Amino acid sequence: MRIFDTATWRQIAILEGHTNYVNAISLSPNNRLLASASYDKTARLWNLDTNLPVGPPLQHGEDLSSVALSPNGKVLSHCL
């Protein structure tokens, strides 16, 4: 996934890890965490201060179609 500064439209980061299409993303209210769901059957949580994953990917048996972070950023949910 590529992250851009919307003021300049310059790319500021690449979040590498998913091995197939990313179907959904969700930002925490403070814009410091990003959750992603993919056809690679994983959900991932990213720290946007470091542009690194937070822990290992969450593995599933099927493709994931959506992801959401709770308002406080402490709960991640996703749907198959």
PDB file of N, CA, C and O in Angstrom, chain B, residues numbered from 101:
ATOM      1  N   MET B 101       0.844  -1.158   0.000  1.00  0.00           N
ATOM      2  CA  MET B 101       0.000   0.000   0.000  1.00  0.00           C
ATOM      3  C   MET B 101       0.897   1.231   0.000  1.00  0.00           C
ATOM      4  O   MET B 101       1.956   1.241   0.628  1.00  0.00           O
ATOM      5  N   ARG B 102       0.474   2.237  -0.690  1.00  0.00           N
ATOM      6  CA  ARG B 102       1.238   3.481  -0.761  1.00  0.00           C
ATOM      7  C   ARG B 102       0.513   4.562   0.031  1.00  0.00           C
ATOM      8  O   ARG B 102      -0.709   4.690  -0.042  1.00  0.00           O
ATOM      9  N   ILE B 103       1.271   5.323   0.776  1.00  0.00           N
ATOM     10  CA  ILE B 103       0.729   6.406   1.601  1.00  0.00           C
ATOM     11  C   ILE B 103       1.203   7.730   1.004  1.00  0.00           C
ATOM     12  O   ILE B 103       2.383   7.890   0.692  1.00  0.00           O
ATOM     13  N   PHE B 104       0.277   8.678   0.846  1.00  0.00           N
ATOM     14  CA  PHE B 104       0.588   9.962   0.246  1.00  0.00           C
ATOM     15  C   PHE B 104       0.249  11.111   1.185  1.00  0.00           C
ATOM     16  O   PHE B 104      -0.699  11.029   1.966  1.00  0.00           O
ATOM     17  N   ASP B 105       1.025  12.175   1.101  1.00  0.00           N
ATOM     18  CA  ASP B 105       0.729  13.437   1.778  1.00  0.00           C
ATOM     19  C   ASP B 105      -0.287  14.163   0.900  1.00  0.00           C
ATOM     20  O   ASP B 105       0.027  14.507  -0.240  1.00  0.00           O
ATOM     21  N   THR B 106      -1.487  14.400   1.401  1.00  0.00           N
ATOM     22  CA  THR B 106      -2.530  14.994   0.563  1.00  0.00           C
ATOM     23  C   THR B 106      -2.313  16.475   0.287  1.00  0.00           C
ATOM     24  O   THR B 106      -2.953  17.023  -0.611  1.00  0.00           O
ATOM     25  N   ALA B 107      -1.448  17.128   1.014  1.00  0.00           N
ATOM     26  CA  ALA B 107      -1.142  18.527   0.721  1.00  0.00           C
ATOM     27  C   ALA B 107      -0.262  18.657  -0.521  1.00  0.00           C
ATOM     28  O   ALA B 107      -0.388  19.614  -1.286  1.00  0.00           O
ATOM     29  N   THR B 108       0.634  17.680  -0.711  1.00  0.00           N
ATOM     30  CA  THR B 108       1.581  17.745  -1.833  1.00  0.00           C
ATOM     31  C   THR B 108       1.400  16.620  -2.842  1.00  0.00           C
ATOM     32  O   THR B 108       1.945  16.685  -3.944  1.00  0.00           O
ATOM     33  N   TRP B 109       0.640  15.587  -2.478  1.00  0.00           N
ATOM     34  CA  TRP B 109       0.453  14.366  -3.255  1.00  0.00           C
ATOM     35  C   TRP B 109       1.772  13.633  -3.493  1.00  0.00           C
ATOM     36  O   TRP B 109       1.909  12.873  -4.452  1.00  0.00           O
ATOM     37  N   ARG B 110       2.729  13.870  -2.617  1.00  0.00           N
ATOM     38  CA  ARG B 110       3.987  13.124  -2.655  1.00  0.00           C
ATOM     39  C   ARG B 110       3.827  11.837  -1.864  1.00  0.00           C
ATOM     40  O   ARG B 110       3.223  11.820  -0.791  1.00  0.00           O
ATOM     41  N   GLN B 111       4.379  10.761  -2.410  1.00  0.00           N
ATOM     42  CA  GLN B 111       4.370   9.489  -1.691  1.00  0.00           C
ATOM     43  C   GLN B 111       5.306   9.602  -0.503  1.00  0.00           C
ATOM     44  O   GLN B 111       6.449  10.040  -0.638  1.00  0.00           O
ATOM     45  N   ILE B 112       4.810   9.200   0.674  1.00  0.00           N
ATOM     46  CA  ILE B 112       5.646   9.303   1.879  1.00  0.00           C
ATOM     47  C   ILE B 112       5.974   7.936   2.474  1.00  0.00           C
ATOM     48  O   ILE B 112       6.835   7.837   3.348  1.00  0.00           O
ATOM     49  N   ALA B 113       5.301   6.884   2.013  1.00  0.00           N
ATOM     50  CA  ALA B 113       5.595   5.555   2.560  1.00  0.00           C
ATOM     51  C   ALA B 113       5.006   4.472   1.665  1.00  0.00           C
ATOM     52  O   ALA B 113       4.070   4.706   0.902  1.00  0.00           O
ATOM     53  N   ILE B 114       5.583   3.286   1.784  1.00  0.00           N
ATOM     54  CA  ILE B 114       5.028   2.070   1.194  1.00  0.00           C
ATOM     55  C   ILE B 114       4.917   1.053   2.321  1.00  0.00           C
ATOM     56  O   ILE B 114       5.901   0.752   2.998  1.00  0.00           O
ATOM     57  N   LEU B 115       3.721   0.532   2.515  1.00  0.00           N
ATOM     58  CA  LEU B 115       3.491  -0.494   3.531  1.00  0.00           C
ATOM     59  C   LEU B 115       3.488  -1.838   2.820  1.00  0.00           C
ATOM     60  O   LEU B 115       2.547  -2.163   2.096  1.00  0.00           O
ATOM     61  N   GLU B 116       4.539  -2.614   3.027  1.00  0.00           N
ATOM     62  CA  GLU B 116       4.689  -3.888   2.337  1.00  0.00           C
ATOM     63  C   GLU B 116       4.343  -5.046   3.262  1.00  0.00           C
ATOM     64  O   GLU B 116       4.670  -5.030   4.449  1.00  0.00           O
ATOM     65  N   GLY B 117       3.680  -6.047   2.702  1.00  0.00           N
ATOM     66  CA  GLY B 117       3.367  -7.219   3.506  1.00  0.00           C
ATOM     67  C   GLY B 117       2.274  -8.066   2.894  1.00  0.00           C
ATOM     68  O   GLY B 117       2.396  -9.290   2.861  1.00  0.00           O
ATOM     69  N   HIS B 118       1.195  -7.442   2.402  1.00  0.00           N
ATOM     70  CA  HIS B 118       0.135  -8.220   1.765  1.00  0.00           C
ATOM     71  C   HIS B 118       0.659  -8.811   0.461  1.00  0.00           C
ATOM     72  O   HIS B 118       1.474  -8.199  -0.229  1.00  0.00           O
ATOM     73  N   THR B 119       0.181 -10.011   0.135  1.00  0.00           N
ATOM     74  CA  THR B 119       0.626 -10.689  -1.074  1.00  0.00           C
ATOM     75  C   THR B 119      -0.462 -10.763  -2.143  1.00  0.00           C
ATOM     76  O   THR B 119      -0.274 -11.402  -3.179  1.00  0.00           O
ATOM     77  N   ASN B 120      -1.599 -10.113  -1.896  1.00  0.00           N
ATOM     78  CA  ASN B 120      -2.690 -10.060  -2.865  1.00  0.00           C
ATOM     79  C   ASN B 120      -3.398  -8.721  -2.677  1.00  0.00           C
ATOM     80  O   ASN B 120      -2.972  -7.897  -1.868  1.00  0.00           O
ATOM     81  N   TYR B 121      -4.477  -8.505  -3.423  1.00  0.00           N
ATOM     82  CA  TYR B 121      -5.187  -7.233  -3.379  1.00  0.00           C
ATOM     83  C   TYR B 121      -5.641  -6.876  -1.972  1.00  0.00           C
ATOM     84  O   TYR B 121      -6.095  -7.738  -1.220  1.00  0.00           O
ATOM     85  N   VAL B 122      -5.516  -5.598  -1.619  1.00  0.00           N
ATOM     86  CA  VAL B 122      -6.063  -5.064  -0.373  1.00  0.00           C
ATOM     87  C   VAL B 122      -7.473  -4.580  -0.685  1.00  0.00           C
ATOM     88  O   VAL B 122      -7.668  -3.743  -1.566  1.00  0.00           O
ATOM     89  N   ASN B 123      -8.454  -5.111   0.042  1.00  0.00           N
ATOM     90  CA  ASN B 123      -9.863  -4.796  -0.210  1.00  0.00           C
ATOM     91  C   ASN B 123     -10.391  -3.644   0.613  1.00  0.00           C
ATOM     92  O   ASN B 123     -11.313  -2.945   0.190  1.00  0.00           O
ATOM     93  N   ALA B 124      -9.812  -3.438   1.790  1.00  0.00           N
ATOM     94  CA  ALA B 124     -10.369  -2.427   2.686  1.00  0.00           C
ATOM     95  C   ALA B 124      -9.293  -1.925   3.633  1.00  0.00           C
ATOM     96  O   ALA B 124      -8.371  -2.653   4.002  1.00  0.00           O
ATOM     97  N   ILE B 125      -9.435  -0.663   4.015  1.00  0.00           N
ATOM     98  CA  ILE B 125      -8.575  -0.091   5.044  1.00  0.00           C
ATOM     99  C   ILE B 125      -9.436   0.703   6.016  1.00  0.00           C
ATOM    100  O   ILE B 125     -10.556   1.101   5.695  1.00  0.00           O
ATOM    101  N   SER B 126      -8.898   0.924   7.205  1.00  0.00           N
ATOM    102  CA  SER B 126      -9.568   1.728   8.215  1.00  0.00           C
ATOM    103  C   SER B 126      -8.501   2.461   9.008  1.00  0.00           C
ATOM    104  O   SER B 126      -7.513   1.859   9.429  1.00  0.00           O
ATOM    105  N   LEU B 127      -8.696   3.759   9.215  1.00  0.00           N
ATOM    106  CA  LEU B 127      -7.770   4.574   9.997  1.00  0.00           C
ATOM    107  C   LEU B 127      -8.308   4.774  11.402  1.00  0.00           C
ATOM    108  O   LEU B 127      -9.516   4.909  11.602  1.00  0.00           O
ATOM    109  N   SER B 128      -7.408   4.793  12.372  1.00  0.00           N
ATOM    110  CA  SER B 128      -7.805   5.137  13.735  1.00  0.00           C
ATOM    111  C   SER B 128      -8.107   6.630  13.785  1.00  0.00           C
ATOM    112  O   SER B 128      -7.607   7.385  12.951  1.00  0.00           O
ATOM    113  N   PRO B 129      -8.916   7.067  14.747  1.00  0.00           N
ATOM    114  CA  PRO B 129      -9.266   8.488  14.832  1.00  0.00           C
ATOM    115  C   PRO B 129      -8.057   9.428  14.960  1.00  0.00           C
ATOM    116  O   PRO B 129      -8.117  10.573  14.511  1.00  0.00           O
ATOM    117  N   ASN B 130      -6.978   8.957  15.561  1.00  0.00           N
ATOM    118  CA  ASN B 130      -5.798   9.817  15.695  1.00  0.00           C
ATOM    119  C   ASN B 130      -4.847   9.688  14.499  1.00  0.00           C
ATOM    120  O   ASN B 130      -3.769  10.284  14.499  1.00  0.00           O
ATOM    121  N   ASN B 131      -5.242   8.913  13.482  1.00  0.00           N
ATOM    122  CA  ASN B 131      -4.466   8.719  12.252  1.00  0.00           C
ATOM    123  C   ASN B 131      -3.095   8.094  12.480  1.00  0.00           C
ATOM    124  O   ASN B 131      -2.193   8.284  11.664  1.00  0.00           O
ATOM    125  N   ARG B 132      -2.920   7.367  13.553  1.00  0.00           N
ATOM    126  CA  ARG B 132      -1.633   6.729  13.838  1.00  0.00           C
ATOM    127  C   ARG B 132      -1.624   5.246  13.512  1.00  0.00           C
ATOM    128  O   ARG B 132      -0.556   4.653  13.357  1.00  0.00           O
ATOM    129  N   LEU B 133      -2.813   4.635  13.404  1.00  0.00           N
ATOM    130  CA  LEU B 133      -2.925   3.212  13.066  1.00  0.00           C
ATOM    131  C   LEU B 133      -3.775   3.052  11.813  1.00  0.00           C
ATOM    132  O   LEU B 133      -4.740   3.785  11.600  1.00  0.00           O
ATOM    133  N   LEU B 134      -3.398   2.087  10.994  1.00  0.00           N
ATOM    134  CA  LEU B 134      -4.171   1.742   9.818  1.00  0.00           C
ATOM    135  C   LEU B 134      -4.369   0.232   9.835  1.00  0.00           C
ATOM    136  O   LEU B 134      -3.415  -0.523  10.024  1.00  0.00           O
ATOM    137  N   ALA B 135      -5.595  -0.201   9.639  1.00  0.00           N
ATOM    138  CA  ALA B 135      -5.899  -1.628   9.529  1.00  0.00           C
ATOM    139  C   ALA B 135      -6.187  -1.924   8.067  1.00  0.00           C
ATOM    140  O   ALA B 135      -6.782  -1.101   7.371  1.00  0.00           O
ATOM    141  N   SER B 136      -5.768  -3.097   7.595  1.00  0.00           N
ATOM    142  CA  SER B 136      -6.010  -3.474   6.204  1.00  0.00           C
ATOM    143  C   SER B 136      -6.494  -4.922   6.142  1.00  0.00           C
ATOM    144  O   SER B 136      -6.107  -5.760   6.955  1.00  0.00           O
ATOM    145  N   ALA B 137      -7.357  -5.194   5.147  1.00  0.00           N
ATOM    146  CA  ALA B 137      -7.880  -6.539   4.898  1.00  0.00           C
ATOM    147  C   ALA B 137      -7.598  -6.873   3.448  1.00  0.00           C
ATOM    148  O   ALA B 137      -7.697  -6.011   2.576  1.00  0.00           O
ATOM    149  N   SER B 138      -7.240  -8.147   3.183  1.00  0.00           N
ATOM    150  CA  SER B 138      -6.765  -8.498   1.857  1.00  0.00           C
ATOM    151  C   SER B 138      -7.296  -9.843   1.377  1.00  0.00           C
ATOM    152  O   SER B 138      -7.759 -10.672   2.160  1.00  0.00           O
ATOM    153  N   TYR B 139      -7.211 -10.031   0.045  1.00  0.00           N
ATOM    154  CA  TYR B 139      -7.480 -11.328  -0.564  1.00  0.00           C
ATOM    155  C   TYR B 139      -6.399 -12.348  -0.242  1.00  0.00           C
ATOM    156  O   TYR B 139      -6.534 -13.518  -0.602  1.00  0.00           O
ATOM    157  N   ASP B 140      -5.321 -11.930   0.434  1.00  0.00           N
ATOM    158  CA  ASP B 140      -4.316 -12.925   0.841  1.00  0.00           C
ATOM    159  C   ASP B 140      -4.712 -13.630   2.136  1.00  0.00           C
ATOM    160  O   ASP B 140      -3.915 -14.360   2.726  1.00  0.00           O
ATOM    161  N   LYS B 141      -5.956 -13.402   2.570  1.00  0.00           N
ATOM    162  CA  LYS B 141      -6.542 -14.050   3.749  1.00  0.00           C
ATOM    163  C   LYS B 141      -5.920 -13.574   5.054  1.00  0.00           C
ATOM    164  O   LYS B 141      -5.844 -14.320   6.030  1.00  0.00           O
ATOM    165  N   THR B 142      -5.469 -12.302   5.056  1.00  0.00           N
ATOM    166  CA  THR B 142      -4.928 -11.717   6.284  1.00  0.00           C
ATOM    167  C   THR B 142      -5.512 -10.332   6.524  1.00  0.00           C
ATOM    168  O   THR B 142      -5.908  -9.621   5.600  1.00  0.00           O
ATOM    169  N   ALA B 143      -5.546  -9.984   7.795  1.00  0.00           N
ATOM    170  CA  ALA B 143      -5.784  -8.601   8.224  1.00  0.00           C
ATOM    171  C   ALA B 143      -4.480  -8.161   8.878  1.00  0.00           C
ATOM    172  O   ALA B 143      -3.810  -8.949   9.546  1.00  0.00           O
ATOM    173  N   ARG B 144      -4.131  -6.905   8.678  1.00  0.00           N
ATOM    174  CA  ARG B 144      -2.891  -6.375   9.254  1.00  0.00           C
ATOM    175  C   ARG B 144      -3.180  -5.048   9.915  1.00  0.00           C
ATOM    176  O   ARG B 144      -4.094  -4.318   9.532  1.00  0.00           O
ATOM    177  N   LEU B 145      -2.374  -4.757  10.921  1.00  0.00           N
ATOM    178  CA  LEU B 145      -2.432  -3.478  11.609  1.00  0.00           C
ATOM    179  C   LEU B 145      -1.076  -2.808  11.433  1.00  0.00           C
ATOM    180  O   LEU B 145      -0.034  -3.431  11.639  1.00  0.00           O
ATOM    181  N   TRP B 146      -1.098  -1.535  11.052  1.00  0.00           N
ATOM    182  CA  TRP B 146       0.122  -0.789  10.731  1.00  0.00           C
ATOM    183  C   TRP B 146       0.265   0.425  11.629  1.00  0.00           C
ATOM    184  O   TRP B 146      -0.721   1.094  11.940  1.00  0.00           O
ATOM    185  N   ASN B 147       1.479   0.709  12.043  1.00  0.00           N
ATOM    186  CA  ASN B 147       1.810   1.917  12.790  1.00  0.00           C
ATOM    187  C   ASN B 147       2.246   2.957  11.765  1.00  0.00           C
ATOM    188  O   ASN B 147       3.279   2.784  11.118  1.00  0.00           O
ATOM    189  N   LEU B 148       1.480   4.032  11.606  1.00  0.00           N
ATOM    190  CA  LEU B 148       1.800   5.031  10.595  1.00  0.00           C
ATOM    191  C   LEU B 148       2.892   5.999  11.038  1.00  0.00           C
ATOM    192  O   LEU B 148       3.348   6.815  10.237  1.00  0.00           O
ATOM    193  N   ASP B 149       3.322   5.925  12.300  1.00  0.00           N
ATOM    194  CA  ASP B 149       4.478   6.714  12.737  1.00  0.00           C
ATOM    195  C   ASP B 149       5.771   6.072  12.248  1.00  0.00           C
ATOM    196  O   ASP B 149       6.730   6.768  11.916  1.00  0.00           O
ATOM    197  N   THR B 150       5.795   4.724  12.206  1.00  0.00           N
ATOM    198  CA  THR B 150       6.997   3.994  11.802  1.00  0.00           C
ATOM    199  C   THR B 150       6.848   3.333  10.429  1.00  0.00           C
ATOM    200  O   THR B 150       7.835   2.903   9.833  1.00  0.00           O
ATOM    201  N   ASN B 151       5.600   3.254   9.926  1.00  0.00           N
ATOM    202  CA  ASN B 151       5.272   2.558   8.668  1.00  0.00           C
ATOM    203  C   ASN B 151       5.627   1.075   8.722  1.00  0.00           C
ATOM    204  O   ASN B 151       6.002   0.475   7.714  1.00  0.00           O
ATOM    205  N   LEU B 152       5.501   0.498   9.911  1.00  0.00           N
ATOM    206  CA  LEU B 152       5.766  -0.919  10.119  1.00  0.00           C
ATOM    207  C   LEU B 152       4.527  -1.616  10.655  1.00  0.00           C
ATOM    208  O   LEU B 152       3.672  -0.981  11.273  1.00  0.00           O
ATOM    209  N   PRO B 153       4.424  -2.943  10.418  1.00  0.00           N
ATOM    210  CA  PRO B 153       3.282  -3.669  10.971  1.00  0.00           C
ATOM    211  C   PRO B 153       3.340  -3.732  12.490  1.00  0.00           C
ATOM    212  O   PRO B 153       4.415  -3.731  13.090  1.00  0.00           O
ATOM    213  N   VAL B 154       2.173  -3.785  13.090  1.00  0.00           N
ATOM    214  CA  VAL B 154       2.050  -3.981  14.536  1.00  0.00           C
ATOM    215  C   VAL B 154       1.751  -5.464  14.727  1.00  0.00           C
ATOM    216  O   VAL B 154       0.611  -5.892  14.548  1.00  0.00           O
ATOM    217  N   GLY B 155       2.734  -6.231  15.078  1.00  0.00           N
ATOM    218  CA  GLY B 155       2.552  -7.663  15.268  1.00  0.00           C
ATOM    219  C   GLY B 155       2.439  -8.408  13.952  1.00  0.00           C
ATOM    220  O   GLY B 155       2.526  -7.812  12.878  1.00  0.00           O
ATOM    221  N   PRO B 156       2.243  -9.721  14.046  1.00  0.00           N
ATOM    222  CA  PRO B 156       2.121 -10.551  12.841  1.00  0.00           C
ATOM    223  C   PRO B 156       0.747 -10.369  12.196  1.00  0.00           C
ATOM    224  O   PRO B 156      -0.179  -9.878  12.841  1.00  0.00           O
ATOM    225  N   PRO B 157       0.609 -10.764  10.918  1.00  0.00           N
ATOM    226  CA  PRO B 157      -0.703 -10.686  10.278  1.00  0.00           C
ATOM    227  C   PRO B 157      -1.696 -11.632  10.950  1.00  0.00           C
ATOM    228  O   PRO B 157      -1.314 -12.682  11.466  1.00  0.00           O
ATOM    229  N   LEU B 158      -2.955 -11.256  10.940  1.00  0.00           N
ATOM    230  CA  LEU B 158      -4.026 -12.108  11.461  1.00  0.00           C
ATOM    231  C   LEU B 158      -4.480 -13.017  10.321  1.00  0.00           C
ATOM    232  O   LEU B 158      -5.066 -12.546   9.346  1.00  0.00           O
ATOM    233  N   GLN B 159      -4.212 -14.311  10.441  1.00  0.00           N
ATOM    234  CA  GLN B 159      -4.488 -15.280   9.388  1.00  0.00           C
ATOM    235  C   GLN B 159      -5.939 -15.758   9.437  1.00  0.00           C
ATOM    236  O   GLN B 159      -6.520 -15.920  10.510  1.00  0.00           O
ATOM    237  N   HIS B 160      -6.515 -15.983   8.237  1.00  0.00           N
ATOM    238  CA  HIS B 160      -7.881 -16.495   8.120  1.00  0.00           C
ATOM    239  C   HIS B 160      -7.940 -17.520   7.011  1.00  0.00           C
ATOM    240  O   HIS B 160      -7.024 -17.598   6.191  1.00  0.00           O
ATOM    241  N   GLY B 161      -8.989 -18.299   6.970  1.00  0.00           N
ATOM    242  CA  GLY B 161      -9.146 -19.327   5.956  1.00  0.00           C
ATOM    243  C   GLY B 161      -9.760 -18.836   4.664  1.00  0.00           C
ATOM    244  O   GLY B 161      -9.775 -19.562   3.670  1.00  0.00           O
ATOM    245  N   GLU B 162     -10.271 -17.606   4.665  1.00  0.00           N
ATOM    246  CA  GLU B 162     -10.933 -17.059   3.478  1.00  0.00           C
ATOM    247  C   GLU B 162     -10.482 -15.623   3.245  1.00  0.00           C
ATOM    248  O   GLU B 162      -9.913 -14.978   4.125  1.00  0.00           O
ATOM    249  N   ASP B 163     -10.754 -15.139   2.029  1.00  0.00           N
ATOM    250  CA  ASP B 163     -10.455 -13.744   1.703  1.00  0.00           C
ATOM    251  C   ASP B 163     -11.239 -12.820   2.621  1.00  0.00           C
ATOM    252  O   ASP B 163     -12.365 -13.130   3.013  1.00  0.00           O
ATOM    253  N   LEU B 164     -10.647 -11.694   2.958  1.00  0.00           N
ATOM    254  CA  LEU B 164     -11.318 -10.710   3.811  1.00  0.00           C
ATOM    255  C   LEU B 164     -11.829  -9.553   2.969  1.00  0.00           C
ATOM    256  O   LEU B 164     -11.137  -9.085   2.065  1.00  0.00           O
ATOM    257  N   SER B 165     -13.041  -9.089   3.263  1.00  0.00           N
ATOM    258  CA  SER B 165     -13.651  -8.043   2.435  1.00  0.00           C
ATOM    259  C   SER B 165     -13.795  -6.702   3.131  1.00  0.00           C
ATOM    260  O   SER B 165     -14.026  -5.690   2.469  1.00  0.00           O
ATOM    261  N   SER B 166     -13.664  -6.668   4.463  1.00  0.00           N
ATOM    262  CA  SER B 166     -13.793  -5.388   5.154  1.00  0.00           C
ATOM    263  C   SER B 166     -13.007  -5.425   6.457  1.00  0.00           C
ATOM    264  O   SER B 166     -12.658  -6.488   6.970  1.00  0.00           O
ATOM    265  N   VAL B 167     -12.738  -4.227   6.975  1.00  0.00           N
ATOM    266  CA  VAL B 167     -12.005  -4.097   8.228  1.00  0.00           C
ATOM    267  C   VAL B 167     -12.427  -2.781   8.879  1.00  0.00           C
ATOM    268  O   VAL B 167     -12.745  -1.811   8.192  1.00  0.00           O
ATOM    269  N   ALA B 168     -12.426  -2.760  10.210  1.00  0.00           N
ATOM    270  CA  ALA B 168     -12.782  -1.536  10.926  1.00  0.00           C
ATOM    271  C   ALA B 168     -12.039  -1.492  12.256  1.00  0.00           C
ATOM    272  O   ALA B 168     -11.839  -2.513  12.913  1.00  0.00           O
ATOM    273  N   LEU B 169     -11.642  -0.294  12.628  1.00  0.00           N
ATOM    274  CA  LEU B 169     -11.045  -0.051  13.943  1.00  0.00           C
ATOM    275  C   LEU B 169     -12.067   0.634  14.824  1.00  0.00           C
ATOM    276  O   LEU B 169     -12.846   1.460  14.348  1.00  0.00           O
ATOM    277  N   SER B 170     -12.072   0.301  16.099  1.00  0.00           N
ATOM    278  CA  SER B 170     -12.965   0.964  17.046  1.00  0.00           C
ATOM    279  C   SER B 170     -12.515   2.422  17.219  1.00  0.00           C
ATOM    280  O   SER B 170     -11.383   2.761  16.873  1.00  0.00           O
ATOM    281  N   PRO B 171     -13.391   3.283  17.750  1.00  0.00           N
ATOM    282  CA  PRO B 171     -13.032   4.692  17.919  1.00  0.00           C
ATOM    283  C   PRO B 171     -11.755   4.923  18.743  1.00  0.00           C
ATOM    284  O   PRO B 171     -11.043   5.900  18.511  1.00  0.00           O
ATOM    285  N   ASN B 172     -11.463   4.039  19.696  1.00  0.00           N
ATOM    286  CA  ASN B 172     -10.243   4.226  20.488  1.00  0.00           C
ATOM    287  C   ASN B 172      -9.056   3.488  19.880  1.00  0.00           C
ATOM    288  O   ASN B 172      -7.958   3.543  20.433  1.00  0.00           O
ATOM    289  N   GLY B 173      -9.248   2.792  18.748  1.00  0.00           N
ATOM    290  CA  GLY B 173      -8.169   2.100  18.074  1.00  0.00           C
ATOM    291  C   GLY B 173      -7.711   0.817  18.754  1.00  0.00           C
ATOM    292  O   GLY B 173      -6.676   0.260  18.389  1.00  0.00           O
ATOM    293  N   LYS B 174      -8.471   0.342  19.739  1.00  0.00           N
ATOM    294  CA  LYS B 174      -8.046  -0.836  20.496  1.00  0.00           C
ATOM    295  C   LYS B 174      -8.698  -2.137  20.037  1.00  0.00           C
ATOM    296  O   LYS B 174      -8.275  -3.218  20.446  1.00  0.00           O
ATOM    297  N   VAL B 175      -9.729  -2.041  19.185  1.00  0.00           N
ATOM    298  CA  VAL B 175     -10.419  -3.239  18.708  1.00  0.00           C
ATOM    299  C   VAL B 175     -10.449  -3.199  17.184  1.00  0.00           C
ATOM    300  O   VAL B 175     -10.806  -2.191  16.576  1.00  0.00           O
ATOM    301  N   LEU B 176     -10.062  -4.332  16.583  1.00  0.00           N
ATOM    302  CA  LEU B 176     -10.067  -4.496  15.132  1.00  0.00           C
ATOM    303  C   LEU B 176     -11.105  -5.554  14.782  1.00  0.00           C
ATOM    304  O   LEU B 176     -11.108  -6.635  15.372  1.00  0.00           O
ATOM    305  N   SER B 177     -11.981  -5.260  13.836  1.00  0.00           N
ATOM    306  CA  SER B 177     -12.941  -6.261  13.370  1.00  0.00           C
ATOM    307  C   SER B 177     -12.850  -6.342  11.858  1.00  0.00           C
ATOM    308  O   SER B 177     -12.424  -5.399  11.190  1.00  0.00           O
ATOM    309  N   HIS B 178     -13.262  -7.496  11.329  1.00  0.00           N
ATOM    310  CA  HIS B 178     -13.213  -7.694   9.884  1.00  0.00           C
ATOM    311  C   HIS B 178     -14.277  -8.699   9.508  1.00  0.00           C
ATOM    312  O   HIS B 178     -14.778  -9.447  10.347  1.00  0.00           O
ATOM    313  N   CYS B 179     -14.618  -8.704   8.209  1.00  0.00           N
ATOM    314  CA  CYS B 179     -15.624  -9.626   7.699  1.00  0.00           C
ATOM    315  C   CYS B 179     -15.053 -10.425   6.548  1.00  0.00           C
ATOM    316  O   CYS B 179     -14.208  -9.951   5.789  1.00  0.00           O
ATOM    317  N   LEU B 180     -15.536 -11.647   6.438  1.00  0.00           N
ATOM    318  CA  LEU B 180     -15.136 -12.519   5.329  1.00  0.00           C
ATOM    319  C   LEU B 180     -15.913 -12.158   4.092  1.00  0.00           C
ATOM    320  O   LEU B 180     -15.726 -12.775   3.043  1.00  0.00           O
TER     321      LEU B 180
END
